[in-house]
Amino acid sequence: MKVLLAIKPEYAEKIFAGIKKFEFRKTVFKDKSVRKVVVYASSPVKRVVGEFEIDEIITLEKESLWKETHEFAGISKTIFDNYFRKKELAHAIRIKTTKKYKTPLYLDLDFKIRSAPQSFIYINSN
């Protein structure tokens, strides 16, 4: 099973460059069979740019999560704190392997998805 995540272009670039090895989320998927994430780079790119394999999903109290992930967070502590400001627990998807597409794909034409998800959307594995 795969999910499609909307990720800011600057963070998507860091993921595929190997700088950002954790993708942070306020909520994670309930379906534990999800093994891959398809990356939709949000505005202004608005294209599906690649995918990554999930190593594991870490859920901890936010300060503990920062201590464990900060070296390869790809974001500042301020951004992390602002993102999780009203949350007790925080989630990090540890990225195992990445695959950047040579040609970015379109949500509507290539995936039959009309608009980008706010958080994530399950998609069929291909």
PAPAVO-416318 format. One record per atom (N, C-alpha, C, CB): residue number from 1; residue in one letter; atom name; x, y, z. Coordinates in pm, whole numbers. Glycine has a CB too. Layout:
N
+-----+--------+-------+--------+--------+--------+
! num ! residu ! atome !   east !  north !     up !
+-----+--------+-------+--------+--------+--------+
! NUM !      A !    CA !      X !      Y !      Z !
...
+-----+--------+-------+--------+--------+--------+
This chain:
126
+-----+--------+-------+--------+--------+--------+
! num ! residu ! atome !   east !  north !     up !
+-----+--------+-------+--------+--------+--------+
!   1 !      M !     N !     85 !   -118 !      0 !
!   1 !      M !    CA !      0 !      0 !      0 !
!   1 !      M !     C !     89 !    124 !      0 !
!   1 !      M !    CB !    -96 !      0 !    123 !
!   2 !      K !     N !     43 !    227 !    -71 !
!   2 !      K !    CA !    114 !    354 !    -78 !
!   2 !      K !     C !     22 !    466 !    -32 !
!   2 !      K !    CB !    165 !    381 !   -222 !
!   3 !      V !     N !     84 !    575 !     12 !
!   3 !      V !    CA !     10 !    699 !     38 !
!   3 !      V !     C !     75 !    810 !    -42 !
!   3 !      V !    CB !      6 !    733 !    190 !
!   4 !      L !     N !     -6 !    909 !    -75 !
!   4 !      L !    CA !     44 !   1028 !   -139 !
!   4 !      L !     C !     44 !   1138 !    -35 !
!   4 !      L !    CB !    -42 !   1067 !   -264 !
!   5 !      L !     N !    160 !   1199 !    -14 !
!   5 !      L !    CA !    175 !   1309 !     81 !
!   5 !      L !     C !    206 !   1437 !      7 !
!   5 !      L !    CB !    284 !   1278 !    185 !
!   6 !      A !     N !    142 !   1545 !     48 !
!   6 !      A !    CA !    177 !   1677 !     -2 !
!   6 !      A !     C !    290 !   1730 !     86 !
!   6 !      A !    CB !     53 !   1774 !     -3 !
!   7 !      I !     N !    400 !   1767 !     24 !
!   7 !      I !    CA !    518 !   1815 !     95 !
!   7 !      I !     C !    565 !   1943 !     27 !
!   7 !      I !    CB !    633 !   1707 !     97 !
!   8 !      K !     N !    604 !   2041 !    107 !
!   8 !      K !    CA !    655 !   2166 !     50 !
!   8 !      K !     C !    776 !   2136 !    -37 !
!   8 !      K !    CB !    692 !   2268 !    163 !
!   9 !      P !     N !    786 !   2204 !   -152 !
!   9 !      P !    CA !    896 !   2175 !   -246 !
!   9 !      P !     C !   1035 !   2180 !   -183 !
!   9 !      P !    CB !    891 !   2273 !   -360 !
!  10 !      E !     N !   1060 !   2275 !    -94 !
!  10 !      E !    CA !   1192 !   2285 !    -33 !
!  10 !      E !     C !   1226 !   2160 !     49 !
!  10 !      E !    CB !   1200 !   2409 !     57 !
!  11 !      Y !     N !   1125 !   2101 !    114 !
!  11 !      Y !    CA !   1148 !   1980 !    192 !
!  11 !      Y !     C !   1159 !   1857 !    102 !
!  11 !      Y !    CB !   1036 !   1960 !    295 !
!  12 !      A !     N !   1081 !   1855 !     -6 !
!  12 !      A !    CA !   1091 !   1745 !   -102 !
!  12 !      A !     C !   1233 !   1741 !   -161 !
!  12 !      A !    CB !    986 !   1761 !   -215 !
!  13 !      E !     N !   1286 !   1857 !   -195 !
!  13 !      E !    CA !   1423 !   1863 !   -248 !
!  13 !      E !     C !   1523 !   1807 !   -148 !
!  13 !      E !    CB !   1461 !   2008 !   -285 !
!  14 !      K !     N !   1507 !   1843 !    -21 !
!  14 !      K !    CA !   1598 !   1794 !     83 !
!  14 !      K !     C !   1587 !   1642 !    100 !
!  14 !      K !    CB !   1570 !   1864 !    216 !
!  15 !      I !     N !   1465 !   1589 !     88 !
!  15 !      I !    CA !   1445 !   1444 !     98 !
!  15 !      I !     C !   1524 !   1373 !    -12 !
!  15 !      I !    CB !   1294 !   1407 !     88 !
!  16 !      F !     N !   1509 !   1419 !   -137 !
!  16 !      F !    CA !   1575 !   1352 !   -249 !
!  16 !      F !     C !   1725 !   1379 !   -255 !
!  16 !      F !    CB !   1512 !   1393 !   -378 !
!  17 !      A !     N !   1769 !   1482 !   -185 !
!  17 !      A !    CA !   1913 !   1510 !   -174 !
!  17 !      A !     C !   1977 !   1432 !    -59 !
!  17 !      A !    CB !   1936 !   1660 !   -154 !
!  18 !      G !     N !   1895 !   1364 !     22 !
!  18 !      G !    CA !   1947 !   1286 !    134 !
!  18 !      G !     C !   1976 !   1368 !    259 !
!  18 !      G !    CB !   2070 !   1216 !     93 !
!  19 !      I !     N !   1937 !   1494 !    260 !
!  19 !      I !    CA !   1960 !   1582 !    375 !
!  19 !      I !     C !   1853 !   1563 !    482 !
!  19 !      I !    CB !   1963 !   1729 !    329 !
!  20 !      K !     N !   1731 !   1543 !    437 !
!  20 !      K !    CA !   1615 !   1527 !    527 !
!  20 !      K !     C !   1576 !   1380 !    526 !
!  20 !      K !    CB !   1493 !   1618 !    482 !
!  21 !      K !     N !   1599 !   1313 !    637 !
!  21 !      K !    CA !   1572 !   1170 !    645 !
!  21 !      K !     C !   1449 !   1137 !    729 !
!  21 !      K !    CB !   1693 !   1098 !    701 !
!  22 !      F !     N !   1379 !   1244 !    773 !
!  22 !      F !    CA !   1255 !   1226 !    849 !
!  22 !      F !     C !   1150 !   1321 !    795 !
!  22 !      F !    CB !   1278 !   1250 !   1001 !
!  23 !      E !     N !   1031 !   1269 !    774 !
!  23 !      E !    CA !    918 !   1354 !    736 !
!  23 !      E !     C !    825 !   1358 !    857 !
!  23 !      E !    CB !    844 !   1301 !    606 !
!  24 !      F !     N !    800 !   1477 !    907 !
!  24 !      F !    CA !    721 !   1495 !   1029 !
!  24 !      F !     C !    573 !   1511 !    997 !
!  24 !      F !    CB !    770 !   1615 !   1108 !
!  25 !      R !     N !    489 !   1449 !   1081 !
!  25 !      R !    CA !    345 !   1454 !   1062 !
!  25 !      R !     C !    273 !   1462 !   1195 !
!  25 !      R !    CB !    297 !   1331 !    984 !
!  26 !      K !     N !    162 !   1536 !   1195 !
!  26 !      K !    CA !     78 !   1545 !   1314 !
!  26 !      K !     C !     -5 !   1419 !   1330 !
!  26 !      K !    CB !    -14 !   1669 !   1307 !
!  27 !      T !     N !    -44 !   1360 !   1217 !
!  27 !      T !    CA !   -117 !   1234 !   1218 !
!  27 !      T !     C !    -51 !   1140 !   1117 !
!  27 !      T !    CB !   -270 !   1255 !   1184 !
!  28 !      V !     N !    -62 !   1012 !   1143 !
!  28 !      V !    CA !     -9 !    913 !   1049 !
!  28 !      V !     C !   -119 !    817 !   1010 !
!  28 !      V !    CB !    111 !    835 !   1112 !
!  29 !      F !     N !    -92 !    742 !    909 !
!  29 !      F !    CA !   -190 !    650 !    853 !
!  29 !      F !     C !   -221 !    535 !    948 !
!  29 !      F !    CB !   -141 !    596 !    720 !
!  30 !      K !     N !   -348 !    498 !    952 !
!  30 !      K !    CA !   -390 !    387 !   1036 !
!  30 !      K !     C !   -353 !    252 !    973 !
!  30 !      K !    CB !   -540 !    393 !   1061 !
!  31 !      D !     N !   -350 !    247 !    842 !
!  31 !      D !    CA !   -317 !    125 !    770 !
!  31 !      D !     C !   -167 !     97 !    783 !
!  31 !      D !    CB !   -358 !    135 !    620 !
!  32 !      K !     N !   -133 !     -3 !    859 !
!  32 !      K !    CA !      8 !    -36 !    887 !
!  32 !      K !     C !     77 !   -105 !    770 !
!  32 !      K !    CB !     16 !   -124 !   1010 !
!  33 !      S !     N !      2 !   -136 !    664 !
!  33 !      S !    CA !     65 !   -200 !    548 !
!  33 !      S !     C !    130 !    -98 !    453 !
!  33 !      S !    CB !    -38 !   -283 !    472 !
!  34 !      V !     N !    116 !     30 !    483 !
!  34 !      V !    CA !    177 !    134 !    399 !
!  34 !      V !     C !    329 !    124 !    409 !
!  34 !      V !    CB !    128 !    277 !    441 !
!  35 !      R !     N !    394 !    103 !    294 !
!  35 !      R !    CA !    540 !     89 !    291 !
!  35 !      R !     C !    608 !    196 !    207 !
!  35 !      R !    CB !    577 !    -47 !    238 !
!  36 !      K !     N !    528 !    265 !    122 !
!  36 !      K !    CA !    586 !    367 !     35 !
!  36 !      K !     C !    503 !    494 !     40 !
!  36 !      K !    CB !    597 !    316 !   -109 !
!  37 !      V !     N !    574 !    606 !     23 !
!  37 !      V !    CA !    513 !    738 !     17 !
!  37 !      V !     C !    544 !    799 !   -119 !
!  37 !      V !    CB !    564 !    829 !    133 !
!  38 !      V !     N !    439 !    841 !   -187 !
!  38 !      V !    CA !    452 !    913 !   -313 !
!  38 !      V !     C !    451 !   1062 !   -277 !
!  38 !      V !    CB !    337 !    875 !   -417 !
!  39 !      V !     N !    549 !   1136 !   -326 !
!  39 !      V !    CA !    569 !   1275 !   -285 !
!  39 !      V !     C !    511 !   1372 !   -388 !
!  39 !      V !    CB !    718 !   1304 !   -264 !
!  40 !      Y !     N !    411 !   1447 !   -343 !
!  40 !      Y !    CA !    354 !   1556 !   -422 !
!  40 !      Y !     C !    415 !   1685 !   -371 !
!  40 !      Y !    CB !    196 !   1559 !   -414 !
!  41 !      A !     N !    494 !   1750 !   -455 !
!  41 !      A !    CA !    553 !   1879 !   -417 !
!  41 !      A !     C !    444 !   1985 !   -435 !
!  41 !      A !    CB !    683 !   1913 !   -503 !
!  42 !      S !     N !    407 !   2048 !   -325 !
!  42 !      S !    CA !    297 !   2144 !   -328 !
!  42 !      S !     C !    335 !   2272 !   -402 !
!  42 !      S !    CB !    253 !   2179 !   -185 !
!  43 !      S !     N !    250 !   2370 !   -397 !
!  43 !      S !    CA !    268 !   2496 !   -469 !
!  43 !      S !     C !    405 !   2559 !   -438 !
!  43 !      S !    CB !    156 !   2594 !   -433 !
!  44 !      P !     N !    473 !   2611 !   -534 !
!  44 !      P !    CA !    432 !   2637 !   -672 !
!  44 !      P !     C !    461 !   2523 !   -770 !
!  44 !      P !    CB !    498 !   2762 !   -720 !
!  45 !      V !     N !    525 !   2414 !   -726 !
!  45 !      V !    CA !    561 !   2304 !   -817 !
!  45 !      V !     C !    436 !   2230 !   -865 !
!  45 !      V !    CB !    657 !   2206 !   -746 !
!  46 !      K !     N !    355 !   2183 !   -771 !
!  46 !      K !    CA !    229 !   2113 !   -800 !
!  46 !      K !     C !    246 !   1993 !   -892 !
!  46 !      K !    CB !    129 !   2209 !   -862 !
!  47 !      R !     N !    344 !   1909 !   -858 !
!  47 !      R !    CA !    371 !   1787 !   -934 !
!  47 !      R !     C !    412 !   1676 !   -839 !
!  47 !      R !    CB !    481 !   1810 !  -1042 !
!  48 !      V !     N !    393 !   1551 !   -884 !
!  48 !      V !    CA !    441 !   1434 !   -811 !
!  48 !      V !     C !    585 !   1414 !   -857 !
!  48 !      V !    CB !    351 !   1305 !   -837 !
!  49 !      V !     N !    679 !   1427 !   -762 !
!  49 !      V !    CA !    821 !   1432 !   -799 !
!  49 !      V !     C !    901 !   1307 !   -767 !
!  49 !      V !    CB !    884 !   1548 !   -730 !
!  50 !      G !     N !    843 !   1215 !   -690 !
!  50 !      G !    CA !    916 !   1093 !   -655 !
!  50 !      G !     C !    846 !   1016 !   -546 !
!  50 !      G !    CB !   1057 !   1126 !   -612 !
!  51 !      E !     N !    919 !    923 !   -488 !
!  51 !      E !    CA !    863 !    842 !   -380 !
!  51 !      E !     C !    975 !    796 !   -288 !
!  51 !      E !    CB !    785 !    721 !   -435 !
!  52 !      F !     N !    935 !    754 !   -169 !
!  52 !      F !    CA !   1034 !    696 !    -78 !
!  52 !      F !     C !    974 !    579 !     -3 !
!  52 !      F !    CB !   1085 !    801 !     20 !
!  53 !      E !     N !   1064 !    490 !     37 !
!  53 !      E !    CA !   1026 !    373 !    115 !
!  53 !      E !     C !   1035 !    409 !    263 !
!  53 !      E !    CB !   1118 !    250 !     82 !
!  54 !      I !     N !    938 !    361 !    339 !
!  54 !      I !    CA !    934 !    388 !    483 !
!  54 !      I !     C !   1019 !    286 !    556 !
!  54 !      I !    CB !    788 !    386 !    535 !
!  55 !      D !     N !   1112 !    335 !    639 !
!  55 !      D !    CA !   1190 !    248 !    726 !
!  55 !      D !     C !   1106 !    214 !    849 !
!  55 !      D !    CB !   1325 !    315 !    766 !
!  56 !      E !     N !   1058 !    319 !    916 !
!  56 !      E !    CA !    972 !    303 !   1033 !
!  56 !      E !     C !    902 !    436 !   1061 !
!  56 !      E !    CB !   1054 !    257 !   1158 !
!  57 !      I !     N !    799 !    429 !   1143 !
!  57 !      I !    CA !    730 !    549 !   1189 !
!  57 !      I !     C !    753 !    558 !   1339 !
!  57 !      I !    CB !    576 !    546 !   1154 !
!  58 !      I !     N !    809 !    670 !   1380 !
!  58 !      I !    CA !    841 !    691 !   1521 !
!  58 !      I !     C !    738 !    787 !   1581 !
!  58 !      I !    CB !    987 !    748 !   1539 !
!  59 !      T !     N !    679 !    747 !   1692 !
!  59 !      T !    CA !    584 !    832 !   1763 !
!  59 !      T !     C !    634 !    850 !   1906 !
!  59 !      T !    CB !    440 !    772 !   1760 !
!  60 !      L !     N !    661 !    975 !   1941 !
!  60 !      L !    CA !    714 !   1007 !   2073 !
!  60 !      L !     C !    661 !   1141 !   2120 !
!  60 !      L !    CB !    868 !   1008 !   2071 !
!  61 !      E !     N !    683 !   1171 !   2248 !
!  61 !      E !    CA !    660 !   1306 !   2298 !
!  61 !      E !     C !    751 !   1396 !   2214 !
!  61 !      E !    CB !    691 !   1319 !   2456 !
!  62 !      K !     N !    701 !   1514 !   2179 !
!  62 !      K !    CA !    771 !   1594 !   2077 !
!  62 !      K !     C !    916 !   1628 !   2110 !
!  62 !      K !    CB !    697 !   1720 !   2056 !
!  63 !      E !     N !    950 !   1657 !   2234 !
!  63 !      E !    CA !   1090 !   1689 !   2266 !
!  63 !      E !     C !   1180 !   1566 !   2250 !
!  63 !      E !    CB !   1101 !   1742 !   2410 !
!  64 !      S !     N !   1128 !   1451 !   2286 !
!  64 !      S !    CA !   1205 !   1327 !   2267 !
!  64 !      S !     C !   1224 !   1297 !   2119 !
!  64 !      S !    CB !   1135 !   1208 !   2335 !
!  65 !      L !     N !   1120 !   1324 !   2040 !
!  65 !      L !    CA !   1130 !   1301 !   1896 !
!  65 !      L !     C !   1235 !   1393 !   1835 !
!  65 !      L !    CB !    994 !   1321 !   1828 !
!  66 !      W !     N !   1236 !   1519 !   1878 !
!  66 !      W !    CA !   1336 !   1612 !   1825 !
!  66 !      W !     C !   1477 !   1565 !   1858 !
!  66 !      W !    CB !   1313 !   1754 !   1882 !
!  67 !      K !     N !   1498 !   1519 !   1980 !
!  67 !      K !    CA !   1631 !   1472 !   2021 !
!  67 !      K !     C !   1677 !   1354 !   1934 !
!  67 !      K !    CB !   1631 !   1430 !   2169 !
!  68 !      E !     N !   1581 !   1269 !   1897 !
!  68 !      E !    CA !   1616 !   1151 !   1818 !
!  68 !      E !     C !   1637 !   1182 !   1670 !
!  68 !      E !    CB !   1508 !   1046 !   1833 !
!  69 !      T !     N !   1571 !   1286 !   1620 !
!  69 !      T !    CA !   1570 !   1308 !   1475 !
!  69 !      T !     C !   1639 !   1436 !   1427 !
!  69 !      T !    CB !   1430 !   1311 !   1429 !
!  70 !      H !     N !   1679 !   1524 !   1517 !
!  70 !      H !    CA !   1723 !   1658 !   1477 !
!  70 !      H !     C !   1838 !   1660 !   1378 !
!  70 !      H !    CB !   1761 !   1734 !   1597 !
!  71 !      E !     N !   1928 !   1564 !   1387 !
!  71 !      E !    CA !   2046 !   1565 !   1299 !
!  71 !      E !     C !   2009 !   1557 !   1151 !
!  71 !      E !    CB !   2139 !   1448 !   1335 !
!  72 !      F !     N !   1902 !   1484 !   1120 !
!  72 !      F !    CA !   1858 !   1469 !    981 !
!  72 !      F !     C !   1713 !   1514 !    964 !
!  72 !      F !    CB !   1873 !   1324 !    935 !
!  73 !      A !     N !   1671 !   1612 !   1045 !
!  73 !      A !    CA !   1534 !   1662 !   1038 !
!  73 !      A !     C !   1510 !   1743 !    912 !
!  73 !      A !    CB !   1503 !   1748 !   1161 !
!  74 !      G !     N !   1610 !   1814 !    866 !
!  74 !      G !    CA !   1595 !   1897 !    748 !
!  74 !      G !     C !   1514 !   2023 !    773 !
!  74 !      G !    CB !   1532 !   1818 !    640 !
!  75 !      I !     N !   1481 !   2049 !    900 !
!  75 !      I !    CA !   1409 !   2170 !    940 !
!  75 !      I !     C !   1471 !   2221 !   1069 !
!  75 !      I !    CB !   1256 !   2143 !    958 !
!  76 !      S !     N !   1442 !   2347 !   1101 !
!  76 !      S !    CA !   1493 !   2405 !   1225 !
!  76 !      S !     C !   1407 !   2365 !   1344 !
!  76 !      S !    CB !   1500 !   2558 !   1214 !
!  77 !      K !     N !   1460 !   2382 !   1462 !
!  77 !      K !    CA !   1384 !   2355 !   1585 !
!  77 !      K !     C !   1262 !   2448 !   1593 !
!  77 !      K !    CB !   1474 !   2374 !   1711 !
!  78 !      T !     N !   1276 !   2571 !   1547 !
!  78 !      T !    CA !   1164 !   2666 !   1549 !
!  78 !      T !     C !   1050 !   2617 !   1461 !
!  78 !      T !    CB !   1211 !   2805 !   1503 !
!  79 !      I !     N !   1082 !   2571 !   1343 !
!  79 !      I !    CA !    979 !   2518 !   1252 !
!  79 !      I !     C !    915 !   2394 !   1314 !
!  79 !      I !    CB !   1039 !   2484 !   1113 !
!  80 !      F !     N !    995 !   2306 !   1370 !
!  80 !      F !    CA !    945 !   2185 !   1437 !
!  80 !      F !     C !    849 !   2223 !   1548 !
!  80 !      F !    CB !   1062 !   2101 !   1493 !
!  81 !      D !     N !    891 !   2315 !   1635 !
!  81 !      D !    CA !    808 !   2356 !   1749 !
!  81 !      D !     C !    678 !   2422 !   1702 !
!  81 !      D !    CB !    885 !   2453 !   1838 !
!  82 !      N !     N !    685 !   2505 !   1601 !
!  82 !      N !    CA !    565 !   2569 !   1549 !
!  82 !      N !     C !    468 !   2468 !   1489 !
!  82 !      N !    CB !    601 !   2674 !   1445 !
!  83 !      Y !     N !    521 !   2372 !   1418 !
!  83 !      Y !    CA !    438 !   2269 !   1354 !
!  83 !      Y !     C !    364 !   2185 !   1458 !
!  83 !      Y !    CB !    524 !   2178 !   1265 !
!  84 !      F !     N !    432 !   2148 !   1565 !
!  84 !      F !    CA !    373 !   2061 !   1668 !
!  84 !      F !     C !    324 !   2138 !   1791 !
!  84 !      F !    CB !    475 !   1958 !   1711 !
!  85 !      R !     N !    305 !   2269 !   1781 !
!  85 !      R !    CA !    278 !   2354 !   1898 !
!  85 !      R !     C !    160 !   2310 !   1984 !
!  85 !      R !    CB !    254 !   2492 !   1852 !
!  86 !      K !     N !     57 !   2251 !   1928 !
!  86 !      K !    CA !    -60 !   2212 !   2008 !
!  86 !      K !     C !    -68 !   2061 !   2028 !
!  86 !      K !    CB !   -187 !   2262 !   1943 !
!  87 !      K !     N !     40 !   1992 !   2003 !
!  87 !      K !    CA !     41 !   1846 !   2011 !
!  87 !      K !     C !    130 !   1797 !   2124 !
!  87 !      K !    CB !     88 !   1785 !   1879 !
!  88 !      E !     N !     86 !   1691 !   2189 !
!  88 !      E !    CA !    169 !   1624 !   2291 !
!  88 !      E !     C !    264 !   1526 !   2223 !
!  88 !      E !    CB !     80 !   1550 !   2396 !
!  89 !      L !     N !    209 !   1448 !   2131 !
!  89 !      L !    CA !    287 !   1348 !   2059 !
!  89 !      L !     C !    318 !   1398 !   1919 !
!  89 !      L !    CB !    212 !   1214 !   2053 !
!  90 !      A !     N !    430 !   1353 !   1867 !
!  90 !      A !    CA !    471 !   1389 !   1732 !
!  90 !      A !     C !    514 !   1261 !   1659 !
!  90 !      A !    CB !    588 !   1494 !   1734 !
!  91 !      H !     N !    499 !   1263 !   1528 !
!  91 !      H !    CA !    533 !   1147 !   1445 !
!  91 !      H !     C !    641 !   1184 !   1345 !
!  91 !      H !    CB !    408 !   1094 !   1371 !
!  92 !      A !     N !    731 !   1091 !   1322 !
!  92 !      A !    CA !    834 !   1108 !   1219 !
!  92 !      A !     C !    840 !    981 !   1135 !
!  92 !      A !    CB !    974 !   1139 !   1283 !
!  93 !      I !     N !    831 !    999 !   1005 !
!  93 !      I !    CA !    847 !    887 !    912 !
!  93 !      I !     C !    995 !    883 !    876 !
!  93 !      I !    CB !    754 !    903 !    783 !
!  94 !      R !     N !   1062 !    775 !    914 !
!  94 !      R !    CA !   1204 !    760 !    880 !
!  94 !      R !     C !   1212 !    709 !    736 !
!  94 !      R !    CB !   1277 !    661 !    979 !
!  95 !      I !     N !   1286 !    781 !    654 !
!  95 !      I !    CA !   1298 !    751 !    512 !
!  95 !      I !     C !   1410 !    649 !    490 !
!  95 !      I !    CB !   1324 !    879 !    430 !
!  96 !      K !     N !   1374 !    539 !    423 !
!  96 !      K !    CA !   1471 !    433 !    398 !
!  96 !      K !     C !   1544 !    456 !    265 !
!  96 !      K !    CB !   1401 !    296 !    397 !
!  97 !      T !     N !   1471 !    453 !    155 !
!  97 !      T !    CA !   1529 !    476 !     23 !
!  97 !      T !     C !   1440 !    573 !    -54 !
!  97 !      T !    CB !   1546 !    342 !    -56 !
!  98 !      T !     N !   1500 !    647 !   -147 !
!  98 !      T !    CA !   1423 !    743 !   -226 !
!  98 !      T !     C !   1438 !    713 !   -375 !
!  98 !      T !    CB !   1470 !    888 !   -196 !
!  99 !      K !     N !   1338 !    757 !   -449 !
!  99 !      K !    CA !   1341 !    746 !   -595 !
!  99 !      K !     C !   1280 !    874 !   -651 !
!  99 !      K !    CB !   1263 !    618 !   -647 !
! 100 !      K !     N !   1365 !    959 !   -708 !
! 100 !      K !    CA !   1316 !   1083 !   -770 !
! 100 !      K !     C !   1282 !   1053 !   -915 !
! 100 !      K !    CB !   1422 !   1198 !   -759 !
! 101 !      Y !     N !   1163 !   1095 !   -958 !
! 101 !      Y !    CA !   1122 !   1071 !  -1095 !
! 101 !      Y !     C !   1199 !   1162 !  -1191 !
! 101 !      Y !    CB !    971 !   1094 !  -1111 !
! 102 !      K !     N !   1237 !   1108 !  -1306 !
! 102 !      K !    CA !   1305 !   1188 !  -1408 !
! 102 !      K !     C !   1212 !   1296 !  -1461 !
! 102 !      K !    CB !   1355 !   1099 !  -1523 !
! 103 !      T !     N !   1086 !   1259 !  -1477 !
! 103 !      T !    CA !    984 !   1353 !  -1523 !
! 103 !      T !     C !    873 !   1358 !  -1419 !
! 103 !      T !    CB !    928 !   1312 !  -1664 !
! 104 !      P !     N !    849 !   1473 !  -1358 !
! 104 !      P !    CA !    741 !   1484 !  -1260 !
! 104 !      P !     C !    606 !   1448 !  -1321 !
! 104 !      P !    CB !    736 !   1626 !  -1201 !
! 105 !      L !     N !    519 !   1393 !  -1240 !
! 105 !      L !    CA !    387 !   1347 !  -1284 !
! 105 !      L !     C !    278 !   1444 !  -1237 !
! 105 !      L !    CB !    358 !   1205 !  -1232 !
! 106 !      Y !     N !    163 !   1433 !  -1301 !
! 106 !      Y !    CA !     47 !   1516 !  -1267 !
! 106 !      Y !     C !    -52 !   1436 !  -1182 !
! 106 !      Y !    CB !    -22 !   1569 !  -1395 !
! 107 !      L !     N !   -109 !   1502 !  -1082 !
! 107 !      L !    CA !   -210 !   1436 !   -998 !
! 107 !      L !     C !   -328 !   1389 !  -1081 !
! 107 !      L !    CB !   -258 !   1530 !   -887 !
! 108 !      D !     N !   -384 !   1479 !  -1161 !
! 108 !      D !    CA !   -506 !   1446 !  -1235 !
! 108 !      D !     C !   -481 !   1347 !  -1349 !
! 108 !      D !    CB !   -568 !   1571 !  -1290 !
! 109 !      L !     N !   -383 !   1372 !  -1431 !
! 109 !      L !    CA !   -358 !   1286 !  -1547 !
! 109 !      L !     C !   -301 !   1150 !  -1510 !
! 109 !      L !    CB !   -266 !   1355 !  -1642 !
! 110 !      D !     N !   -203 !   1149 !  -1421 !
! 110 !      D !    CA !   -131 !   1025 !  -1392 !
! 110 !      D !     C !   -188 !    945 !  -1275 !
! 110 !      D !    CB !     12 !   1057 !  -1364 !
! 111 !      F !     N !   -258 !   1013 !  -1182 !
! 111 !      F !    CA !   -309 !    945 !  -1064 !
! 111 !      F !     C !   -461 !    950 !  -1051 !
! 111 !      F !    CB !   -247 !   1004 !   -941 !
! 112 !      K !     N !   -525 !   1026 !  -1140 !
! 112 !      K !    CA !   -672 !   1043 !  -1137 !
! 112 !      K !     C !   -718 !   1101 !  -1003 !
! 112 !      K !    CB !   -742 !    908 !  -1161 !
! 113 !      I !     N !   -636 !   1190 !   -947 !
! 113 !      I !    CA !   -668 !   1259 !   -821 !
! 113 !      I !     C !   -693 !   1405 !   -857 !
! 113 !      I !    CB !   -552 !   1245 !   -713 !
! 114 !      R !     N !   -809 !   1458 !   -814 !
! 114 !      R !    CA !   -849 !   1592 !   -857 !
! 114 !      R !     C !   -780 !   1705 !   -782 !
! 114 !      R !    CB !   -996 !   1607 !   -840 !
! 115 !      S !     N !   -745 !   1682 !   -657 !
! 115 !      S !    CA !   -676 !   1787 !   -582 !
! 115 !      S !     C !   -583 !   1725 !   -479 !
! 115 !      S !    CB !   -778 !   1882 !   -513 !
! 116 !      A !     N !   -484 !   1803 !   -440 !
! 116 !      A !    CA !   -384 !   1754 !   -344 !
! 116 !      A !     C !   -448 !   1733 !   -207 !
! 116 !      A !    CB !   -266 !   1854 !   -333 !
! 117 !      P !     N !   -406 !   1629 !   -136 !
! 117 !      P !    CA !   -461 !   1605 !     -3 !
! 117 !      P !     C !   -408 !   1704 !     99 !
! 117 !      P !    CB !   -430 !   1464 !     42 !
! 118 !      Q !     N !   -490 !   1734 !    199 !
! 118 !      Q !    CA !   -446 !   1819 !    310 !
! 118 !      Q !     C !   -337 !   1748 !    390 !
! 118 !      Q !    CB !   -565 !   1857 !    401 !
! 119 !      S !     N !   -357 !   1621 !    414 !
! 119 !      S !    CA !   -260 !   1543 !    491 !
! 119 !      S !     C !   -202 !   1433 !    402 !
! 119 !      S !    CB !   -326 !   1483 !    618 !
! 120 !      F !     N !   -284 !   1331 !    374 !
! 120 !      F !    CA !   -240 !   1222 !    287 !
! 120 !      F !     C !   -363 !   1155 !    228 !
! 120 !      F !    CB !   -153 !   1119 !    365 !
! 121 !      I !     N !   -338 !   1074 !    126 !
! 121 !      I !    CA !   -444 !    995 !     64 !
! 121 !      I !     C !   -385 !    859 !     28 !
! 121 !      I !    CB !   -503 !   1068 !    -62 !
! 122 !      Y !     N !   -462 !    752 !     52 !
! 122 !      Y !    CA !   -418 !    620 !     12 !
! 122 !      Y !     C !   -430 !    608 !   -140 !
! 122 !      Y !    CB !   -501 !    509 !     84 !
! 123 !      I !     N !   -331 !    545 !   -202 !
! 123 !      I !    CA !   -337 !    522 !   -346 !
! 123 !      I !     C !   -303 !    377 !   -375 !
! 123 !      I !    CB !   -242 !    618 !   -422 !
! 124 !      N !     N !   -346 !    329 !   -492 !
! 124 !      N !    CA !   -318 !    193 !   -531 !
! 124 !      N !     C !   -169 !    176 !   -560 !
! 124 !      N !    CB !   -401 !    153 !   -652 !
! 125 !      S !     N !   -115 !     63 !   -520 !
! 125 !      S !    CA !     25 !     32 !   -548 !
! 125 !      S !     C !     40 !     -8 !   -693 !
! 125 !      S !    CB !     78 !    -81 !   -455 !
! 126 !      N !     N !    142 !     49 !   -754 !
! 126 !      N !    CA !    174 !     13 !   -894 !
! 126 !      N !     C !    314 !    -40 !   -902 !
! 126 !      N !    CB !    158 !    135 !   -988 !
+-----+--------+-------+--------+--------+--------+
